[in-house]
Amino acid sequence: MTADIDERMGPDAWGIQRHWVDANDKPQTVEDDTILLLRELIGEPPSASDRTAPIVTRPGRDLGLGDMVIRVVCEDGQTRAFAGAVPDDFPLGYHQMHTDDGHTRTLIVSPGRCWLPEGWRAWGWTVQVYAARSRHSWGMGDLGDLKALREWSESIGAGFMLINPLHAVAPTAGQEASPYLPVTRQYRNPLYLRIDDVPGADRMDLADLAEAGRSLSQRDLIDRDAVFRLKSTALRLIFDEHRFEAEASGGSQLDASESSPDAFAAWRREQGQPLHDFATWCVLTQLHGADWRCWPVDLHDPRGAAVSHLADTHADEVEFYAWVQWLLERQLREATGRLTVIQDLPIGVDGGGSDAWAWQDQIAAGASVGAPPDAFNSLGQDWGSPPLHPWRLRAQGYDAFISSIRATMANAGGLRIDHVMGLFRLWWVPEGKSPAEGAYVRYPSGDLLDIVALESHRAQAIVVGEDLGTVEHGVRETLAEHNVLSYRLLWFEEPEPAEWPVSAMAAVTTHDLPTVAGLWLGTDVEEQRARLAEPEDQLQRGRQQLLSHLDTAELAPDASGEQAVVGAHRLLARAPSILLAATLEDAVATQQRPNMPGAMDRPNWCIPLPVRVEDLATYPLAQELIEILRPAVTEPMPIAD
């Protein structure tokens, strides 16, 4: 393929940005061969006169169609007609628009700003749910433990929790540890189920499985494969017993709830085709492996005859996987209660997983998403997820994006968008290239942000955008206009916390960065030295740069890790930001961070908290952080426009 390379600062016709500015404000230029590879992957740009793609707009905005009369069939069935601007009283939602020239397209009407309670301010915990084990856990933290954390948080005046992604991975051996590489962003991971709380579990003899599960919690690291084997066995036993009872009583549906026998069947009907696709994909993994790209070719098409036949002949198995998702929804709703629980949305999914299988027409095969070299990783990052194709995504009515946002917001009251800059542009790494050899591809950010705002209002969920790393000019201002809270860290911000923005979640660190104790005591840099190929001077420079943010905490050189944690959070408490967040790792002075990017031989995402969930309420350091953060948000602050 040959083509002239665009020399402008903006993107070319394919949406590829050849020239860009890195995190150190240095201009960078993408190599020609990378651009040519990406152009080939992206394909022919769509026509500017496309009249079939959806229109995303707001009340009061002109659609740019002149005097043409627009007839709209709204979601609620009413019909509206107008010309020019969308009427101010037009209902928000997803509607079908018909024009006089015979075209039909989706009209998405958004409020333009995410839901955010006026004057609300809160502090809360950042929780790696899998790491928060109790004496009831089967080897890892579960939704029962999340419920206990929620009840404790409510009792001490916390207003929210931010939790790691709970999305599903393949139901096979070799369980994926990273919460940020799921097979779907619509459905959840059964490892988080509290087996004791599954309807019918109390009528079965699961004592041996429970004992084996709780013994797993004595291990230093989380063994997801062992947890998977035990919980899968228990769920199968409960499911089979329910089916036997239903058949013996003449029932036609799985009876998974004594109080409402038809609840599962009704929920399954409401979920429709997406749940059926996911459950069918799970069945296929048992027959052909966890990567759909390696299946027989006739199974590649989710709507093909071979897949339909398999789903029919394995109906009981499809039902099992759907039932497990129903259990997860019930337990998550019970776990979150009325507290704002902010769920994390990963930037992408496993290319062999269920979402990539179901949405092949919206995925760009042959590339993966990541990040250029920055403060997180000097070599750049490749996260292994195929990118959504911006044009195909739009042509399909943003279906994959809407479903992911809606499902992750559900039953919790909050959403954190990992790498929110991906709504504007994503770093695509072509196959065979290093992360540093990628390029940015632009996305229709205005449409995507308005969709997030619409879903936020429908779910009454606050939205936080993880805007760390390389952030182009204007992004944070645009996010603020949409009421998407920024994410500010003590380790990265140059201004004092008192000068941080109001419209933000403020924290000391994240799962990818050192804990306070690990940084202060030097154990984190020791681990980096052992596991990463970083130059020594860079390791030391990075540590000193982070430590410099603790200078005003007036810590003695021989201060303990606990004293450093207290000092860091006294600084954090000065921030006027709407949300103040402390990690449970810092609350117990853990020295190991949950994840060290680039350290492939490290047990990332497998390190449990050293303190049990039941003991957090009396843990002295956790109590100190409560006494620091709780008063900091006592006085409501107005929300800045």
N, C-alpha and C positions, 0 to 999 in steps of 0.2 A: 504494500500500500504506500502510495506517495501522496504528500499533501504539503502545502505551505504551512509553516508553523506560525500561529498568531503571535505577534510581537507586542500586543497591547497589555496593559496591566490587568484589564478585565478578562473574563473568560471568553473562550472562542465559541463558535457556533455549537460545539459539542458540550459546552459547559465546563471545559477544562481550563484551569487557571495556570498559565505557564509561569507567570511572575507572581511571587508572593513574598511576604515579610515574615520572618521567623519570630520566635518568642523573645529574641534579643534585639528586635527591631532591625535586623540585617536583611537586605533584599536577597532573595534566592531565585534561581531560574531552573526550571525543569528541563531535563535532557530531551532532545528530539525523539529518541526511540521510545521513551516512556509515553510521550504524548501520542505517538503513532499507534502504539499498542492499545492505549485506552480508547482512541477514536475507533479502532476496529471493534473493540468490545462493546462500545456504546451504540454504534451503528448510525444510520442516517438520521440527522436531526429532524424533528417533526416540522411540519409546515406551520408558519406563523398564522395561517388562516384556518387552523383546525377548529371546527365548530362542534366537536363531539365531547371534548374533555370537560370536566366539571368547572363551574365557576364558583370560586370561594369569595364571598363578599360580606358586607355588613349592612345593617339598616342605614339608609341615607346615602349609600354609595351608588354612583351611576355605573351601570353595567357596560357602558360603551357601545351599545347596540343601536344608538340613534333613537328614532321615533318608533321603532318596531315594537309592536304590542307583545308583551310576554304573558303567557298564561302558565300559572304554576299550580300543580297539584301538591299540596302540602302534606307533611307526614300525617297529620290528623284527618286527612281526607277533604278538607276544605279546598276550594279553588279560588285563587286570587289572580287578578290581571293588573298590569301596570306597564308603563313605558318610561324609559329613562332610568331614574334612580329607584332603588328599592325603597318602598315606603318605610317611614320611621317605625310604624307599628307592625312591621312584618315579623311573623314568628321565626324564632331561631330554629335551626335544624337542617335536616337533609331532605330536600324537596326535588320534584321532577319538573323541569322547565320545558315548555313547548313554545317555539317561536313561529311567526307567520311564514317563515321560509321553509317550514317543514322539519326543522331540527329539534331533537329532544336531547337534553343533557341534564345532569344533576346540578342543582343550585344549592350550595352550602352557605347558610347565613349564620354568621358568628357574631358574638358580642365584641370580639376583638381584644378583650382583656380577660385574663383568668380570674376565677373566683378567689376572693381574699377577704376575710371578715374585717370590716373596718375597725381600726383601733386595736386589733388583736396582737398580742405579743406573748411569746412563750419560750420556755427552755425545755430541753428533752435529751433523750439518750440516742446515740447511734448504736445499733445492735446488729451484730453478725449472729443471726438466729441459730445457725447450725452450731456455733461455738458456745451458746448459752445453755449449758447442760444443768439439769436438776437431778435429784435422786430418783425421779421417775423416768428419766430419759433412757431411750434405747440407743446409746452410743453417740447421740448428737442432739442438739437442741431441736425442739419441735414446736408445734403450734400450741400445745399445752403450756410449754415454757414461755412462749410469747404471751399467752394470756396472763400468766403469773407476773411477768415483767410489766405488762400493761396495768394490772391491778396495783402493783407496787408504785408504778409511775404516777398513777392517779392519786394514790394516797399521799404522795410527797409533793404534789402540786406541779408535776411535770405536765406540759401541754401537748407533747407529741413524742413519737419515736420515729426514727429513720431506720429502716431495715434493709438488709441485703436483698437482691432479687430472689424470689421464691420459685422461679419458673422451672419447668420440667426439663430433665435431661432424658437420654434414651433409657428405656426400661430393660437394660442389659447389663451383664457383668462389665467391669471396668467403668464404674460410675464417674462421670465428669465431675471434678471437684470445683471448678470455677463457676460461681453463680453468674458470671458474665459471658458464658458461652453455652446458653441453653439451646434446646432443639425447637423451642417455641416461646413466644412472648405472650401467648394467650392462656396457657394452662400451667398447672403448678406441679411441683415435685412431690411425689408420694412419700419421700423420706421424711417430710415435715409432719406427717400425720401422727397424732397421739393415738396409738392403737387402743389403749384403754377406753378412749372416748368414741370409738367407732360403734354405731348401733349394733347390738347383738354380741359384742365382744364379751360382755359380762355373763353371757349364757354358755360360754365355751371354755374349755380347759386350755388356756394359753400360758399356764404357769411356767412351763419349761422355756418357752420362747421369751417370756418376759424376763426370766432370770438371766438367760443368755444375753438379752438386749441390755439389761442394766449392767451386766458385767463388762460390756463394751465401754461403758463410761468410766471404767477404771484405767483405761489406756491413756497414754500420753497424747496420742494423736487420734483424730477421727478417722475411722475406717468405714467409708461409705459403702464399700462392697459388702462388708459384713452386715451393716445395717440394712442394706437392700435385701439381702437374702432372708433375714429374719422377718422384716416387715412384709415382704412379698408373700412369704409362707403364711403369716397370720392373716393377711387380707384375703388370700385365696381360700383359706379355711372358713372364714366368716362369710365370704361371698357364696361359697358352695352350700353352706348350711342354710343361708337365706333362700337360695334357689330351691333347695329340697323342701323347705317349709312352704314356699309359695306354691310349688307343684302339688304338694300333698293336700293343700287347702283349696286347690283349684284356681289359685291366683294366676293372672296372666302376666304380671310384672314382678320384677324383683322387689321384695318387701324389705327395704332398708331402714324403715322408720316405723316404730310401733304406733306412734301417734298419727302419722299421715302416710298410709301405705302407698298412695299415689304420688307422693312428693317427688321422688326420684324420676318417675316417668314424666311428670309435668315439666320438671327442670330440663330433662333431656330433650324434650320437644322444643322448649324455648331456645336451647342452645343451637339446635338445628345442624346444618351441614358442617360448620367448622368443628364442632365436637365430634361428629361422626368421622370426619377426616383424620382428626388427631388420634382417636381411638383405633381407627383402621390402620394408621401408620404404626401405632404401637404393636398391633397384632403382626404386621408385616416384619417388624424388627425381630420378632421371635422366630420367624421362618427364614429370613434372608439377611439378617444383620442390621446394624444401626445406621447404615449409610444408604439412602435410597438410590444413590447414583451407581451402586454396585448390584442392585437388584436386577432380575430379568427385565428386559426392555419393556415388555407389555405391562409391567407394574409401575412404570414411570409416570403414567398419566392417572392422576387421582380420579378422573371421571371416566376412565376407560372400562371396557367390559370385564377385563381380567380382575381389576380391583373390586368392581361391584360384585362379581361372582365370589371372590374370596371373602368379602365382608358378609355376604349372605351365608356362606358355608361355615363361617366362624362367628356367627352372631353372638354366641355366648361370650366369646373372648372380647368382642367389640363392646358388649354391654359391661363387662368387667372393668375395662379401662375408663369407660364413661362414668361408671359408679364411683370409682376412685376419685375422679375429679369432682363429683358431687360432694363426696366426703370432705375434700379439701376446701371447697367453697364454704360448707357449713362450719368447719372448724376455724377457718380464717375469720369469718364473720363473728364467731364467738370469741376468738382471741383478741380482735381489735376493739370490740365493744363500741363505745362512743368516743374513744380517744382518737385524735388525728394520728394515723399511722401512715407515714410516707413510704410508699413502696418504690423500689428502684427499677428503672427501665433500662436494660442493657442496650448498647448501641446496635447490636445485631444478634444473629443466631448462627448455630452450626449449619454449614452448607449442606450437610447430609441429613438434616433434621426434618421435622414435620412441617414447620412453616416454609422452609425452602422447597419442600416437596409440593405443598399445597399452592404456593405462590411462585411457581417457577417463572411465570410470565412477568413477574415484577422484580426478579432477582437478576443481577448482573454476574453471570458465571465468568470465571477466569481472572478474578481480582478479589482481594480481601481488603477490609478496612483497617486502619491503624492511625498512627500519629507520626509526624516528623520528629526528628531529634528535638528535645526540649528538656525542661528541668526534671521531668519524671525519668527520662531515659535518653542518654546522650547518643544512642545508636538509632533512635526511633523505635516504633512499636508496630507489630503486626498482630492484630487481635484474632485473626483467623476466620472472621465472619464475612460472607459475601455481601457486597453493598446492595441496597435496593436501587433499582434503575430509576432515575428521576422521571424520565418521560413515560416509561411503562407504568410506573406507580400512578402518575397523574391520569394516564389514559384509562386505568382501571378504577378511577374514582377514589384513589387514595385508600383503597380497601385494606391493604396490609397494615398501613400506618394507623388508620382509625381503630382497627380491631386491637392492635397492640396497646395503644394508649388507653382505650376503654377497659380492656381486660385488666391492665395493671393498676388502674385507678380503683377498680371495683372493691367494695367492702372495706375501704380503709380511710379515705379522706385526704389522701395526699399522693403526689407523684414527684419523684426526682428523676430527671432525664439525664442519664449518663452521657457525658460528652455532648452537651446541648449544642455545641458549635456544628454538630453534624446536621442540624436542621438548615444550616446555611451552606456548608460545604463539608465534604468528607474526603479524607486522605485515602485515595485508592492506591493499593500496591498490586501491580500486575504480577501474575504467577511468574516465578523465576527471578523476581527482583527483590532487593533488600528493602526494608522499610524506608530507608533514607532515599530510595530511588522512586518513590511514589509521586503523586500529584494530587492537587485538590480538584474535586468535581463539584460544581454548584448544584444546589437544590432549590426548589420553589419555597423559600423560607416564609414568605408572606402567607401562602396558603397553609403551610404546615403549622405555623404558629396560631393562625386563626382557628384551625381544627382543634389544636390543643386547648385553646380558650373555650371553644364550644363544649368539648368533652368535660373540661374542668367545671363549667357551670352546671352541666347536667348531673355530674357526680358530687357537686359542691366539694371539690378537692383542690387544695392549694398545690401550686406547682413550683418546684425548685429546679433550676438549670445548673448542672455541673459545668461551669465555665472556667475550668483550669487548663493550663497548658498554653498552646498557641491560640490566642484570641484576636481575630482581626478587628480593626477599628470599626466602631459603630454597632457591634454585636450586642454588647452589654446594654447600650442605650435602647436598642430595639427590643431586647428582652424586657427591660423595665417598662417600656410602653405597653407591653402585653401582660404586665403584672406577673411575669415569671421572675421569681426571686433569684438573685445571684448567689454564688457560693464562695465565701471568703474564708481563707485559712490564715491562722497566725504564722505558720511556717513560710508563707509566700508574700504576704502583704507588707509593703514598705511603710505606709502610714500607720500610726498608732491605731489600735482598735477603736478608740473614741472617734476616729475620723472615718470609720468604715460606713458604707451606705446603710440606710434604714431598710431598704428593700432587698434583704439578703438573709441567707442562713449563714451564721458565723460559727466557726469551729476552729480547733487547734490543728487537727490533722485528719487524715482519711485512712481508709484501709490500705492504700498504696504507699503511704508515707510512714516514717518512723513514729512510734509512740513516744510520748514525752520521756518516760523512764529509759527507753532504749536509746534515745538520742543523748540524753543527759549523761548517762553512765557509759556511753561509748560502745555498748554491746551491739547496737544496730550497725555501726560502721564496721565493726569486727566481722559481722555476718556478711555484709556487703563485700568486704575484702576477700572472704573465703569463697563466696559464691558468684561474684560478678567480675567480669574482666575490665573493671574500671581502673584507670591510673590512680596511684596512691594520692597524688597531689589533688586530683579531682574529688576523691572521696573525702579528704580532709577539708578541702575548700567548701564542699557541699555541707559538711557537718558544721563548720564554723559559721557558714551563712545562716543555717537554721538556728544555731545557738544564739546568734546575735539578736534574734527576736525575743530572747529571754533576758536580755541585759537589764531592762527596766523592772524585772521581777525581784531584783535585789537578792538574788540567791548567793549564798556563800559558795566558794569553790568546792567545799566538801559536802554540799547539800545532798540529801538522799534523793532517790528517785521519786519518792512520795512528795517530798518538799518541792521538787521541780514541777510535779503535776499541779500542786496547789498554786504555785507561782504562775504557771501558764494560764490557769483558769481564772485567776484574779485579773490577769490582763484581758482575757476573753470577755469577762463580765463588763468591761468598760464599753464594749461595742453597743451602739444603739440599734443594731439590726433586729428585725422582727423575730427571728429565731436564733437561739443560742444552743449549740449542740455539743455534748461531751460524749466521747466514746466509752463504752464499758471497759475496753482495754485500759484506758487511762484511769478509769475509776478504781481499778484494782492494781494499777502500776505494772501492768504487763510490759515486758521488755521486747517481745517479739511482735512485729506487726502482722496483720492477717495475710498480707500478700506483698511479695517483693518482686516487682515487674522485672522480667529478664532472668530471674533465678529459677531455671527449669528443674533443677535437682532439689529444690526446697519443697517442704510440705505446705505449699501455699493453700490457703482456704481449709486447712485441716488442723489448725491449732485451737484447742478449746480454751475457754476462760479458766484460769486456775481456781476461781471461786464459784461455787454452785449458786444457782439462781436463788435458792431459799436463803442463802447467807448474805446476799448483797445488801439487804435491808439493815444489817448490823455491821457491815464492813466499814471501818473507821474512815478510810479515804473517800469512799463513796459518799458518806455522810458529810464530809468536808466540802465536796463539790456541790452537793445539794445546798448547803448553807451559803455557798458563794453565788450560785446561779439563780436560785429561787428569788432572792431579793432583787436581783438585777432586772427582772422583768415584771416586778410588782406594779409599777406605774405604767398604765397603757400609754402608748405613743401613737400619734397620728401617722397614718400611712401617706408617705410622700407620693405625689403624682409622678 
